[in-house]
């Protein structure tokens, strides 16, 4: 077993999604203990937790709605009690409504911003507060999107929420820099998994069209996103903070 992150605790929201699972597995392979939350029932996590245990690390799952500030605060405290203070914080939970600006309902708009933006804030606010309390350094990674800067006509709430995450990343990075807590964003383009993956499955031909649109003609896997997260959290990364790692295969060169 790679022991790069031995004795570290990693906390991941949206932990049962494709990117959440891939990220958890990559950290577990490197010896980290893993804390996950999602809105899915505990029974849905059982098989994955068993997989993580094969890497001889501790793992813990909670059913948590990240849009509920109190629920997130309580989850962070439970994780600290069971696995130790999380030194690596991954804000990954997200949802997307495929609807134009005149079709999306107020409820859908509000829910999407609450999960994607508020949820990311609640997790990182509470988890970094514990690092400050204990005087410990840490790493924060937001799973953002190239949609934070590239206009998409069918996912307005998603674009707005990811743009908000990008500025939250910068604000938090500056405030926490003196405490050696580095804060960054991974901004994938078309991922052949997660929310994009579901869209590809529901729309025949969409995957092939997306693949052709990307200048390198390749889609991103969940595992590739996870590997980039590992790089940002590497102990030898002592200077990168407030940055966006854009991994979109050149899509942004076209906009």
Buried (B, 14 or more C-beta within 10 A) or exposed (E): EEEBBEEBBBBBBBBBBBBBBBBBBBBBBBBBBBBBBBBBEEEEBEEBBEBBEEBEBBBBBBBBBBBBBEBBBBBBEBBBEBBBBBBBBBBBBBBBBBBEEEEBEEEBBEBBBBBBBBBBBBBBBBBBEBBEEEEBEBBBBBBBBBBBBBEBEBBBBBBBBBBBBBEBBBEBBEEBEEBBBBBBBBBBBBBBBBBBBEBBEEEEEBBEEBBEBBBEEBBBBBBBBBBBBBBBBBEEEEEBBBBBBBBBBBBBEEE
